[in-house]
Amino acid sequence: MTLLHLIDRDRRMLPAFQQALARIDDGSYGWCDETGEPIGLQRLLLSPTTALSVEAKQRRELLERHMSHA
């Protein structure tokens, strides 16, 4: 990756990091926005800005695929 690509990626990720910090502040970090269940530690380590559990993310992606083919 070129430096410009890295800068652009960081710029696009900034809102996600800000949202994750806000979730830390309000105590909702680590909890799925859709189910209210805990997000697994491994998922948070791999994707620290996530707000969905693996299961909720899979359901959302399945629904999006279904809707795009309809």
DSSP file (Angstrom, degrees, kcal/mol; ACC not computed):
  #  RESIDUE AA STRUCTURE BP1 BP2  ACC     N-H-->O    O-->H-N    N-H-->O    O-->H-N    TCO  KAPPA ALPHA  PHI   PSI    X-CA   Y-CA   Z-CA
    1    1 A M              0   0    0      0, 0.0     2,-0.1     0, 0.0     0, 0.0   0.000 360.0 360.0 360.0 142.6    0.0    0.0    0.0
    2    2 A T     >  -     0   0    0      1,-0.1     4,-2.1     4,-0.0     5,-0.2  -0.416 360.0-107.1 -82.3 165.4    1.1    3.5   -0.7
    3    3 A L  H  > S+     0   0    0      1,-0.2     4,-2.5     2,-0.2     5,-0.2   0.881 120.7  55.3 -59.7 -39.1    1.2    6.1    1.9
    4    4 A L  H  > S+     0   0    0      1,-0.2     4,-2.5     2,-0.2    -1,-0.2   0.892 106.8  50.2 -63.4 -39.1   -1.8    7.8    0.3
    5    5 A H  H  > S+     0   0    0      2,-0.2     4,-2.6     1,-0.2    -1,-0.2   0.910 111.2  49.0 -64.7 -41.3   -3.8    4.6    0.6
    6    6 A L  H  X S+     0   0    0     -4,-2.1     4,-2.5     2,-0.2    -2,-0.2   0.915 112.2  47.8 -64.3 -42.9   -2.9    4.2    4.3
    7    7 A I  H  X S+     0   0    0     -4,-2.5     4,-2.3     2,-0.2    -2,-0.2   0.917 112.6  49.0 -63.8 -43.2   -3.8    7.8    5.0
    8    8 A D  H  X S+     0   0    0     -4,-2.5     4,-2.3     2,-0.2    -2,-0.2   0.911 111.1  49.8 -63.7 -42.8   -7.2    7.4    3.2
    9    9 A R  H  X S+     0   0    0     -4,-2.6     4,-1.8     1,-0.2    -2,-0.2   0.927 111.9  48.1 -61.5 -45.0   -7.9    4.2    5.1
   10   10 A D  H  X S+     0   0    0     -4,-2.5     4,-1.2     1,-0.2    -1,-0.2   0.891 110.5  51.9 -62.7 -39.2   -7.1    5.8    8.4
   11   11 A R  H  < S+     0   0    0     -4,-2.3     3,-0.2     1,-0.2    -1,-0.2   0.896 111.3  46.9 -64.3 -40.3   -9.3    8.8    7.5
   12   12 A R  H  < S+     0   0    0     -4,-2.3     4,-0.4     1,-0.2    -1,-0.2   0.804 112.6  50.4 -71.9 -27.9  -12.2    6.5    6.7
   13   13 A M  H  X S+     0   0    0     -4,-1.8     4,-2.1     1,-0.2     3,-0.4   0.671  86.5  87.2 -83.1 -17.9  -11.7    4.5    9.9
   14   14 A L  H  X S+     0   0    0     -4,-1.2     4,-2.5     1,-0.2     5,-0.2   0.884  86.5  50.7 -53.4 -46.9  -11.7    7.6   12.2
   15   15 A P  H  > S+     0   0    0      0, 0.0     4,-2.4     0, 0.0    -1,-0.2   0.890 109.3  52.1 -60.6 -36.5  -15.5    7.7   12.7
   16   16 A A  H  > S+     0   0    0     -3,-0.4     4,-2.2    -4,-0.4    -2,-0.2   0.902 110.8  47.4 -65.2 -39.9  -15.5    4.0   13.6
   17   17 A F  H  X S+     0   0    0     -4,-2.1     4,-2.4     2,-0.2    -1,-0.2   0.893 111.0  51.4 -67.3 -39.0  -12.8    4.6   16.2
   18   18 A Q  H  X S+     0   0    0     -4,-2.5     4,-2.0    -5,-0.2    -2,-0.2   0.900 110.4  49.0 -64.2 -39.3  -14.7    7.6   17.6
   19   19 A Q  H  X S+     0   0    0     -4,-2.4     4,-2.2     2,-0.2    -2,-0.2   0.898 110.1  51.3 -66.1 -39.8  -17.8    5.5   17.9
   20   20 A A  H  X S+     0   0    0     -4,-2.2     4,-2.0     2,-0.2    -2,-0.2   0.913 110.0  49.6 -63.5 -41.8  -15.9    2.7   19.7
   21   21 A L  H  X S+     0   0    0     -4,-2.4     4,-2.4     1,-0.2    -1,-0.2   0.889 109.5  51.6 -63.7 -38.4  -14.5    5.3   22.1
   22   22 A A  H  X S+     0   0    0     -4,-2.0     4,-2.2     2,-0.2     6,-0.2   0.886 108.6  51.4 -65.0 -37.7  -18.0    6.7   22.7
   23   23 A R  H  X>S+     0   0    0     -4,-2.2     6,-1.7     2,-0.2     5,-1.5   0.863 108.6  51.6 -67.3 -34.8  -19.2    3.1   23.4
   24   24 A I  H ><5S+     0   0    0     -4,-2.0     3,-0.8     4,-0.2    -2,-0.2   0.942 110.6  49.1 -63.1 -46.0  -16.4    2.7   25.9
   25   25 A D  H 3<5S+     0   0    0     -4,-2.4    -2,-0.2     1,-0.2    -1,-0.2   0.881 115.3  42.2 -61.1 -40.3  -17.4    5.9   27.6
   26   26 A D  H 3<5S-     0   0    0     -4,-2.2    -1,-0.2    -5,-0.1    -2,-0.2   0.456 112.9-115.0 -91.5   1.8  -21.1    4.9   27.8
   27   27 A G  T <<5S+     0   0    0     -3,-0.8    -3,-0.2    -4,-0.7    -4,-0.1   0.540  88.6 107.4  84.8   6.1  -20.4    1.3   28.9
   28   28 A S    > < +     0   0    0     -5,-1.5     3,-1.7    -6,-0.2    -4,-0.2   0.482  42.0 119.7 -97.1  -1.4  -21.9   -0.3   25.8
   29   29 A Y  T 3  S+     0   0    0     -6,-1.7     3,-0.1     1,-0.3    22,-0.1  -0.411  76.5  24.9 -64.6 134.6  -18.5   -1.4   24.3
   30   30 A G  T 3  S+     0   0    0     20,-0.4     9,-3.4     1,-0.3     2,-0.4   0.434 100.4 104.6  92.5  -0.2  -18.3   -5.1   23.9
   31   31 A W  B <  S-A   38   0A   0     -3,-1.7    -1,-0.3     7,-0.3     2,-0.1  -0.949  77.8-110.1-116.8 135.5  -22.0   -5.6   23.7
   32   32 A C     >  -     0   0    0      5,-3.5     4,-1.7    -2,-0.4    20,-0.2  -0.404  15.9-145.3 -65.9 130.3  -23.9   -6.3   20.4
   33   33 A D  T  4 S+     0   0    0     18,-3.2    -1,-0.1     1,-0.2    19,-0.1   0.800  97.7  40.3 -64.6 -30.0  -26.0   -3.4   19.2
   34   34 A E  T  4 S+     0   0    0     17,-0.3    -1,-0.2     3,-0.1    18,-0.1   0.874 130.1  20.6 -89.5 -40.0  -28.7   -5.8   17.8
   35   35 A T  T  4 S-     0   0    0      2,-0.2    -2,-0.2     0, 0.0    -1,-0.1   0.680  86.5-131.1-105.8 -20.8  -28.9   -8.6   20.4
   36   36 A G     <  +     0   0    0     -4,-1.7    -3,-0.1     1,-0.3     3,-0.1   0.458  65.7 130.4  79.2  -0.1  -27.5   -7.0   23.6
   37   37 A E        -     0   0    0      1,-0.1    -5,-3.5    -6,-0.1    -1,-0.3  -0.466  68.8 -88.7 -82.7 158.0  -25.3  -10.1   24.0
   38   38 A P  B     -A   31   0A   0      0, 0.0     2,-0.4     0, 0.0    -7,-0.3  -0.380  35.8-127.9 -65.1 142.9  -21.6   -9.9   24.7
   39   39 A I        -     0   0    0     -9,-3.4    14,-0.1    14,-0.1     5,-0.1  -0.788  37.6-102.0 -87.3 134.4  -19.3   -9.7   21.6
   40   40 A G     >  -     0   0    0     -2,-0.4     4,-2.2     1,-0.1     5,-0.2  -0.214  20.2-125.3 -60.5 145.5  -16.6  -12.3   21.9
   41   41 A L  H  > S+     0   0    0      1,-0.2     4,-2.5     2,-0.2     5,-0.2   0.892 110.3  55.5 -58.5 -42.2  -13.1  -11.2   23.0
   42   42 A Q  H  > S+     0   0    0      1,-0.2     4,-2.0     2,-0.2    -1,-0.2   0.905 108.3  48.4 -60.2 -41.4  -11.5  -12.7   19.9
   43   43 A R  H  > S+     0   0    0      1,-0.2     4,-2.8     2,-0.2    -1,-0.2   0.914 111.6  49.6 -64.9 -42.1  -13.8  -10.7   17.6
   44   44 A L  H  < S+     0   0    0     -4,-2.2    -2,-0.2     1,-0.2    -1,-0.2   0.871 110.4  50.6 -65.1 -35.7  -13.1   -7.5   19.5
   45   45 A L  H  < S+     0   0    0     -4,-2.5    -1,-0.2    -5,-0.2    -2,-0.2   0.885 116.4  41.1 -68.0 -37.4   -9.4   -8.2   19.3
   46   46 A L  H  < S+     0   0    0     -4,-2.0    -2,-0.2     1,-0.3    -1,-0.2   0.829 135.2  18.0 -77.7 -33.0   -9.6   -8.8   15.5
   47   47 A S    ><  +     0   0    0     -4,-2.8     3,-2.0    -5,-0.2    -1,-0.3  -0.667  67.7 178.0-140.8  79.7  -12.1   -5.9   14.9
   48   48 A P  T 3  S+     0   0    0      0, 0.0    -4,-0.1     0, 0.0   -18,-0.1   0.619  79.8  56.3 -65.8 -12.0  -12.0   -3.5   17.9
   49   49 A T  T 3  S+     0   0    0    -20,-0.0    -5,-0.1   -29,-0.0   -30,-0.0   0.440  79.9 121.3 -96.9   0.6  -14.5   -1.1   16.3
   50   50 A T    <   -     0   0    0     -3,-2.0   -20,-0.4    -7,-0.2   -11,-0.1  -0.296  38.2-176.3 -67.9 147.8  -17.2   -3.7   15.8
   51   51 A A        +     0   0    0      2,-0.1   -18,-3.2   -22,-0.1     2,-0.4   0.209  64.1  73.0-122.4   9.9  -20.6   -3.2   17.4
   52   52 A L  S    S-     0   0    0    -20,-0.2   -20,-0.1   -19,-0.1    -2,-0.0  -0.964  76.6-123.2-128.4 143.5  -22.1   -6.6   16.3
   53   53 A S     >  -     0   0    0     -2,-0.4     4,-2.5     1,-0.1     5,-0.2  -0.299  38.7-102.9 -69.9 166.7  -21.5  -10.1   17.4
   54   54 A V  H  > S+     0   0    0      1,-0.2     4,-2.5     2,-0.2     5,-0.2   0.924 123.4  49.8 -57.5 -45.3  -20.4  -12.6   14.7
   55   55 A E  H  > S+     0   0    0      1,-0.2     4,-2.4     2,-0.2    -1,-0.2   0.912 111.4  47.1 -63.4 -43.7  -24.0  -14.1   14.6
   56   56 A A  H  > S+     0   0    0      2,-0.2     4,-2.4     1,-0.2    -1,-0.2   0.893 112.5  50.3 -65.5 -39.3  -25.6  -10.6   14.2
   57   57 A K  H  X S+     0   0    0     -4,-2.5     4,-2.5     2,-0.2    -2,-0.2   0.910 110.5  49.7 -64.8 -42.2  -23.1   -9.7   11.5
   58   58 A Q  H  X S+     0   0    0     -4,-2.5     4,-2.5    -5,-0.2    -2,-0.2   0.915 111.2  49.0 -63.5 -42.8  -23.8  -12.9    9.6
   59   59 A R  H  X S+     0   0    0     -4,-2.4     4,-2.5     2,-0.2    -2,-0.2   0.920 111.7  49.3 -61.6 -43.3  -27.6  -12.4    9.8
   60   60 A R  H  X S+     0   0    0     -4,-2.4     4,-2.5     1,-0.2    -2,-0.2   0.919 112.1  47.6 -63.0 -43.9  -27.2   -8.8    8.6
   61   61 A E  H  X S+     0   0    0     -4,-2.5     4,-2.4     2,-0.2    -1,-0.2   0.895 111.6  50.7 -65.2 -39.5  -25.0   -9.9    5.7
   62   62 A L  H  X S+     0   0    0     -4,-2.5     4,-2.5     2,-0.2    -2,-0.2   0.920 111.7  47.5 -63.2 -44.0  -27.4  -12.7    4.8
   63   63 A L  H  X S+     0   0    0     -4,-2.5     4,-2.7     2,-0.2    -2,-0.2   0.906 111.4  50.9 -63.8 -42.0  -30.3  -10.3    4.8
   64   64 A E  H  X S+     0   0    0     -4,-2.5     4,-1.9     2,-0.2    -2,-0.2   0.903 111.4  47.6 -63.2 -41.2  -28.4   -7.8    2.7
   65   65 A R  H  X S+     0   0    0     -4,-2.4     4,-1.1     2,-0.2    -2,-0.2   0.918 113.0  49.2 -63.9 -43.0  -27.5  -10.5    0.1
   66   66 A H  H  X S+     0   0    0     -4,-2.5     4,-0.5     1,-0.2     3,-0.4   0.914 112.1  47.7 -62.3 -43.8  -31.2  -11.6    0.1
   67   67 A M  H >< S+     0   0    0     -4,-2.7     3,-0.5     1,-0.2    -1,-0.2   0.833 108.5  54.2 -68.8 -32.6  -32.4   -8.0   -0.4
   68   68 A S  H 3< S+     0   0    0     -4,-1.9    -1,-0.2     1,-0.2    -2,-0.2   0.736 110.8  46.7 -75.2 -20.5  -29.9   -7.3   -3.2
   69   69 A H  H 3<        0   0    0     -4,-1.1    -1,-0.2    -3,-0.4    -2,-0.2   0.483 360.0 360.0 -95.6  -4.7  -31.2  -10.4   -5.1
   70   70 A A    <<        0   0    0     -3,-0.5    -1,-0.2    -4,-0.5    -2,-0.1   0.471 360.0 360.0 -83.7 360.0  -34.8   -9.6   -4.7
